[in-house]
Amino acid sequence: MRPPLDVLVVGAGPGGLATAIKLKRLADEAGQELSMAVIDKAPQPGYHNLSGAVVDPRPLDELTPAWREHRLLAKRISAVEQDDMFFLLGSRAIKIPELVAPSAMDHSDDVVVSISRLVGYLATVAEDAGIEVYSGFSARELILEGGRVQGVRLGEVGLDADGGHMPNYRPAEEIRARVTVLADGTCGVLSEQLREHYGAGVNPQAYSLGVKAVMQFKDEHPFGAGRVAHFLGYPLPQDVFGGCFMYAMDAKTVAVGLIMALDWKYGDLNPQVEFERFRAHPFVAQQLSGGVTIASGARTIPEGGYYAIGKINVPGALVVGDGAGASKLSKAEANGTPIVPAEKFEALLVDPATVVAELSEVGQ
């Protein structure tokens, strides 16, 4: 039987991989050896991350300074040169002056990047650092023994539609670790189990739903390279919180999406229909003229705030990223940012035993 890992990270998104890389680097600097692994249900790193997002490059510059030159990202990073905000009416688009636009929505120092490619790059950085990264492993259950989290239990393999065993059946395997980092994303199965067992926040978590599509153009798109835009008003009703966005990923690719809070009172309000209504608005349609949708998807975004976070550090485990409710809603997108500050890790790196015994205290 394989001995327990020192650290197991569940979820190979930006938050999980960044946490693993940072912790491994701090351990190496302290002359410690940590056995670490990252598992993810996607068949390949980045396959569950829809491209096209505006990100603050400073944390990436600190984590891995050479990220802009890597083959997966070179020529795929677009600096934001024009940042606009509009209020949409039935057929008009009114530009909101910079002096009136919320300062928290300012993207002037940000970049537009493919999150899928970024995750693929972070996976290579983790592997080069000596971290094992395994794709195609879906964790279904926390192992709770002796009053602490001891690891995770994977799903069964080889079941038919009725739950019967097929010839390739394999029972659920266990991966045990002294510390388990849950980076399983918004509404993650394991982070929800942890909250149910150890306690949720004072307030229930609230969510928005984001719908996004990536559009490609034969020639340069009318929207303009290096440009991002956010939209208020149409098509959402006045009592529905939300907005829309457009990001130029490069001269021939645009990411476009809609975000709306999941608390509307209308039984016939369909997010996908509202998204298509947004794309059909005369001003938006002009910016997207000639484009073809090459990818699309949807996801929930936690927006309950501090009092909805609940327990994110328990004996043997902690939660990072969207699973902890760590989204930065002022930027109108959520990309899985680690919630655990680096200095908390540094304070623990005295010896491996200290890391293993006290990592669950991180976040207090």
C-alpha positions as CSV (number, residue, x, y, z in Angstrom):
1,M,0.0,0.0,0.0
2,R,1.4,3.4,-1.0
3,P,2.2,5.6,2.0
4,P,0.2,8.8,2.3
5,L,1.3,11.8,0.3
6,D,2.4,14.9,2.2
7,V,0.1,17.1,0.1
8,L,-2.7,16.2,-2.3
9,V,-4.3,18.9,-4.4
10,V,-7.7,18.1,-5.9
11,G,-8.4,20.2,-8.9
12,A,-5.9,21.3,-11.6
13,G,-7.4,24.7,-12.3
14,P,-5.5,28.0,-11.9
15,G,-6.0,28.0,-8.1
16,G,-5.0,24.4,-7.4
17,L,-1.9,24.5,-9.7
18,A,-0.7,27.9,-8.4
19,T,-1.1,26.7,-4.8
20,A,0.8,23.5,-5.5
21,I,3.6,25.3,-7.3
22,K,4.0,28.0,-4.6
23,L,4.1,25.4,-1.8
24,K,6.6,23.2,-3.6
25,R,8.8,26.2,-4.3
26,L,8.7,27.3,-0.7
27,A,9.5,23.8,0.5
28,D,12.5,23.6,-1.9
29,E,13.8,26.9,-0.7
30,A,13.7,25.6,2.9
31,G,15.5,22.4,1.9
32,Q,12.5,20.2,2.5
33,E,11.2,17.3,0.5
34,L,7.4,17.1,0.1
35,S,5.6,14.4,-1.8
36,M,2.9,16.2,-3.8
37,A,0.3,15.3,-6.4
38,V,-2.4,17.1,-8.2
39,I,-5.4,15.2,-9.6
40,D,-8.2,16.5,-11.9
41,K,-11.2,14.9,-13.6
42,A,-10.5,16.5,-17.0
43,P,-8.8,14.2,-19.6
44,Q,-6.0,16.8,-20.0
45,P,-5.0,20.0,-18.1
46,G,-7.1,22.9,-19.2
47,Y,-9.8,20.9,-20.9
48,H,-12.4,22.1,-18.4
49,N,-11.5,25.8,-18.6
50,L,-13.1,27.8,-21.3
51,S,-10.7,30.2,-23.0
52,G,-10.9,34.0,-22.9
53,A,-10.5,35.9,-19.6
54,V,-9.1,39.1,-18.4
55,V,-6.5,38.5,-15.7
56,D,-4.2,40.6,-13.5
57,P,-0.7,39.5,-14.6
58,R,1.1,40.4,-11.4
59,P,0.5,37.2,-9.4
60,L,1.6,35.2,-12.5
61,D,4.7,37.4,-12.8
62,E,5.6,36.6,-9.2
63,L,4.7,32.9,-9.5
64,T,6.5,32.1,-12.8
65,P,8.2,35.1,-14.4
66,A,8.7,33.4,-17.7
67,W,5.1,32.6,-18.4
68,R,4.7,35.1,-21.2
69,E,7.5,33.5,-23.3
70,H,6.3,29.8,-23.0
71,R,5.3,28.2,-26.3
72,L,1.7,27.6,-25.0
73,L,1.2,31.3,-24.4
74,A,3.5,33.1,-26.7
75,K,1.5,35.3,-29.1
76,R,-1.6,34.3,-27.2
77,I,-1.5,37.1,-24.6
78,S,-3.2,40.4,-25.4
79,A,-2.5,43.5,-23.3
80,V,-5.6,45.6,-22.6
81,E,-5.2,48.8,-24.6
82,Q,-8.8,50.0,-24.6
83,D,-11.2,49.5,-21.7
84,D,-14.8,50.6,-22.3
85,M,-18.1,50.4,-20.4
86,F,-21.5,50.8,-22.1
87,F,-25.1,51.0,-21.1
88,L,-27.3,49.2,-23.6
89,L,-30.9,50.3,-24.4
90,G,-33.2,48.7,-26.9
91,S,-31.2,49.7,-29.9
92,R,-28.5,52.1,-28.6
93,A,-25.2,51.8,-26.7
94,I,-24.3,54.7,-24.4
95,K,-20.7,54.9,-23.5
96,I,-20.1,55.5,-19.7
97,P,-17.4,58.0,-19.1
98,E,-14.2,56.8,-17.3
99,L,-14.9,59.3,-14.4
100,V,-18.2,57.6,-13.8
101,A,-17.2,54.0,-14.3
102,P,-16.3,52.0,-11.1
103,S,-12.6,52.1,-10.5
104,A,-12.7,48.4,-9.5
105,M,-13.7,47.6,-13.1
106,D,-10.6,49.1,-14.5
107,H,-8.6,46.6,-16.6
108,S,-6.0,49.0,-18.0
109,D,-3.1,47.0,-16.5
110,D,-4.6,43.5,-17.2
111,V,-4.1,41.1,-20.1
112,V,-6.5,38.8,-22.0
113,V,-5.4,35.2,-22.0
114,S,-6.6,31.8,-22.8
115,I,-7.4,30.2,-19.4
116,S,-7.2,26.8,-21.0
117,R,-3.7,27.4,-22.3
118,L,-2.7,29.0,-19.1
119,V,-3.8,26.0,-17.1
120,G,-1.9,23.7,-19.5
121,Y,1.2,25.9,-18.9
122,L,0.9,25.8,-15.1
123,A,0.6,22.0,-15.3
124,T,4.0,21.9,-17.1
125,V,5.5,24.2,-14.4
126,A,4.2,21.9,-11.7
127,E,5.6,18.8,-13.3
128,D,8.9,20.4,-13.9
129,A,9.0,21.2,-10.2
130,G,8.6,17.5,-9.3
131,I,4.8,17.6,-8.6
132,E,2.9,14.6,-10.0
133,V,-0.1,15.8,-12.1
134,Y,-2.7,13.2,-12.9
135,S,-5.6,13.8,-15.3
136,G,-8.8,11.8,-15.6
137,F,-9.2,11.1,-11.9
138,S,-12.5,12.2,-10.4
139,A,-12.6,12.4,-6.6
140,R,-16.1,11.7,-5.2
141,E,-15.8,11.6,-1.5
142,L,-13.6,12.9,1.4
143,I,-12.0,10.3,3.7
144,L,-12.9,11.4,7.2
145,E,-11.2,9.4,9.9
146,G,-10.1,10.2,13.4
147,G,-11.6,13.7,13.3
148,R,-9.7,14.8,10.3
149,V,-9.5,14.6,6.5
150,Q,-7.2,11.7,5.5
151,G,-7.5,12.1,1.7
152,V,-10.1,11.4,-1.0
153,R,-11.9,8.4,-2.5
154,L,-12.2,8.3,-6.3
155,G,-15.3,7.1,-8.3
156,E,-15.9,3.6,-9.4
157,V,-14.9,2.8,-13.0
158,G,-16.7,0.3,-15.3
159,L,-20.4,0.7,-14.4
160,D,-23.2,0.3,-16.9
161,A,-26.3,2.6,-17.1
162,D,-28.0,0.7,-14.3
163,G,-25.0,0.7,-12.0
164,G,-24.0,-2.9,-12.7
165,H,-20.4,-4.1,-13.0
166,M,-19.0,-4.4,-16.5
167,P,-15.9,-6.5,-17.4
168,N,-13.7,-3.4,-16.9
169,Y,-15.1,-2.6,-13.4
170,R,-12.7,-1.2,-10.9
171,P,-13.7,-0.3,-7.4
172,A,-13.3,3.1,-6.0
173,E,-9.6,3.8,-5.1
174,E,-8.3,5.9,-2.2
175,I,-5.6,8.5,-2.3
176,R,-4.5,9.3,1.2
177,A,-2.5,12.4,2.2
178,R,-1.5,14.2,5.3
179,V,-2.9,17.4,3.9
180,T,-5.6,17.7,1.2
181,V,-6.0,20.9,-0.6
182,L,-9.5,21.2,-2.2
183,A,-9.4,23.3,-5.4
184,D,-12.5,21.6,-7.0
185,G,-14.1,24.9,-8.1
186,T,-17.5,26.4,-7.5
187,C,-20.1,24.0,-6.2
188,G,-17.3,21.4,-5.9
189,V,-18.4,18.0,-4.6
190,L,-15.6,17.8,-2.0
191,S,-15.7,21.4,-0.8
192,E,-19.4,21.1,-0.4
193,Q,-18.9,17.9,1.6
194,L,-16.4,19.7,3.8
195,R,-18.8,22.5,4.5
196,E,-21.6,20.1,5.3
197,H,-19.4,18.3,7.8
198,Y,-17.5,21.2,9.4
199,G,-19.9,24.1,9.0
200,A,-20.9,26.5,6.3
201,G,-20.8,30.3,6.4
202,V,-23.1,32.6,8.4
203,N,-25.0,33.3,5.2
204,P,-25.8,30.8,2.6
205,Q,-23.6,31.0,-0.5
206,A,-25.1,32.9,-3.4
207,Y,-24.2,32.3,-7.1
208,S,-24.3,34.0,-10.5
209,L,-24.4,32.1,-13.7
210,G,-21.9,32.9,-16.5
211,V,-22.5,32.0,-20.1
212,K,-19.5,32.5,-22.5
213,A,-18.7,31.9,-26.1
214,V,-15.4,32.2,-28.1
215,M,-15.9,33.6,-31.6
216,Q,-13.4,33.4,-34.4
217,F,-13.2,35.6,-37.5
218,K,-11.7,35.0,-40.9
219,D,-10.1,38.4,-40.9
220,E,-9.5,41.0,-38.2
221,H,-12.7,41.5,-36.2
222,P,-14.5,44.8,-36.0
223,F,-14.3,44.9,-32.2
224,G,-10.6,45.8,-32.3
225,A,-7.5,44.0,-30.8
226,G,-6.4,44.9,-27.3
227,R,-9.9,45.9,-26.3
228,V,-12.3,44.9,-23.5
229,A,-15.8,46.1,-22.9
230,H,-18.4,45.6,-20.2
231,F,-22.1,46.2,-20.7
232,L,-25.0,47.1,-18.3
233,G,-28.7,47.3,-19.0
234,Y,-30.2,45.4,-22.0
235,P,-31.1,42.5,-22.2
236,L,-31.6,41.9,-18.4
237,P,-34.6,43.2,-16.6
238,Q,-34.0,46.1,-14.1
239,D,-34.4,43.8,-11.1
240,V,-31.9,41.2,-12.3
241,F,-28.3,41.7,-11.2
242,G,-25.8,41.1,-14.0
243,G,-24.0,42.3,-17.1
244,C,-22.2,41.3,-20.2
245,F,-18.6,41.5,-21.6
246,M,-16.5,41.2,-24.7
247,Y,-12.7,40.5,-24.7
248,A,-10.5,40.6,-27.7
249,M,-8.2,37.6,-27.3
250,D,-6.3,38.5,-30.5
251,A,-7.0,40.2,-33.8
252,K,-9.2,37.3,-35.0
253,T,-10.8,35.9,-31.7
254,V,-13.2,37.5,-29.3
255,A,-14.7,36.0,-26.0
256,V,-18.2,37.2,-25.3
257,G,-20.4,36.4,-22.3
258,L,-23.2,37.2,-19.9
259,I,-23.3,37.0,-16.1
260,M,-26.5,37.1,-14.2
261,A,-27.4,36.4,-10.5
262,L,-29.3,33.2,-9.8
263,D,-32.0,34.9,-7.8
264,W,-34.4,36.1,-10.5
265,K,-38.1,35.7,-9.9
266,Y,-39.2,35.1,-13.5
267,G,-40.0,31.5,-14.3
268,D,-39.4,31.9,-18.0
269,L,-36.1,33.8,-17.9
270,N,-33.5,31.7,-19.7
271,P,-29.8,32.7,-19.5
272,Q,-28.9,31.3,-22.9
273,V,-31.8,33.2,-24.5
274,E,-30.7,36.4,-22.8
275,F,-27.1,35.8,-24.0
276,E,-28.3,35.4,-27.6
277,R,-30.4,38.6,-27.2
278,F,-27.3,40.4,-26.1
279,R,-25.4,39.2,-29.2
280,A,-28.3,40.3,-31.4
281,H,-28.3,43.9,-30.1
282,P,-27.4,46.2,-33.0
283,F,-24.3,47.6,-31.4
284,V,-23.0,44.2,-30.3
285,A,-23.9,42.4,-33.5
286,Q,-21.9,45.1,-35.4
287,Q,-18.8,44.3,-33.3
288,L,-19.2,40.6,-33.9
289,S,-20.1,40.7,-37.5
290,G,-18.7,37.8,-39.5
291,G,-17.7,35.8,-36.4
292,V,-18.4,32.1,-35.9
293,T,-18.8,30.5,-32.4
294,I,-16.0,27.8,-32.0
295,A,-16.5,27.1,-28.2
296,S,-19.1,27.8,-25.6
297,G,-19.9,26.9,-22.0
298,A,-21.4,28.0,-18.7
299,R,-20.5,28.0,-15.0
300,T,-21.6,29.2,-11.7
301,I,-19.7,32.0,-9.9
302,P,-19.8,32.3,-6.0
303,E,-20.7,35.8,-5.0
304,G,-21.9,35.5,-1.4
305,G,-18.9,37.3,0.1
306,Y,-17.0,36.9,3.3
307,Y,-19.9,35.7,5.5
308,A,-20.8,33.0,3.1
309,I,-17.4,31.4,2.9
310,G,-17.6,29.1,6.0
311,K,-14.8,26.8,7.1
312,I,-11.9,26.7,4.6
313,N,-9.3,25.2,6.9
314,V,-10.0,22.1,9.0
315,P,-7.8,19.3,10.4
316,G,-6.0,17.8,7.4
317,A,-7.5,20.0,4.7
318,L,-8.1,23.5,3.3
319,V,-10.0,25.0,0.5
320,V,-8.7,27.4,-2.1
321,G,-10.1,29.3,-5.1
322,D,-13.8,29.3,-6.2
323,G,-14.6,26.3,-3.9
324,A,-13.8,28.7,-1.0
325,G,-15.9,31.4,-2.5
326,A,-12.9,33.5,-3.3
327,S,-14.1,35.1,-6.6
328,K,-13.3,38.7,-7.2
329,L,-16.7,39.9,-8.4
330,S,-15.5,43.5,-8.9
331,K,-13.6,42.2,-12.0
332,A,-16.8,40.6,-13.3
333,E,-15.1,37.3,-13.8
334,A,-13.8,34.5,-11.7
335,N,-10.7,32.5,-12.6
336,G,-9.9,30.4,-9.6
337,T,-7.6,32.6,-7.5
338,P,-5.8,30.9,-4.6
339,I,-7.2,32.3,-1.3
340,V,-4.3,31.3,0.9
341,P,-1.6,34.0,1.1
342,A,2.0,32.9,0.5
343,E,3.2,34.3,3.8
344,K,1.0,31.8,5.6
345,F,2.8,29.0,3.9
346,E,6.2,30.6,4.6
347,A,5.4,30.7,8.3
348,L,4.9,27.0,8.3
349,L,8.1,25.9,6.4
350,V,10.3,25.0,9.3
351,D,10.5,21.3,8.7
352,P,8.3,18.8,6.9
353,A,6.7,17.6,10.1
354,T,5.6,21.2,10.8
355,V,4.1,21.6,7.3
356,V,2.2,18.4,7.5
357,A,1.0,18.9,11.0
358,E,0.1,22.6,10.8
359,L,-0.8,23.3,7.1
360,S,-4.5,22.8,8.1
361,E,-4.2,25.9,10.2
362,V,-3.6,28.1,7.1
363,G,-6.2,30.7,6.6
364,Q,-6.9,31.6,10.2
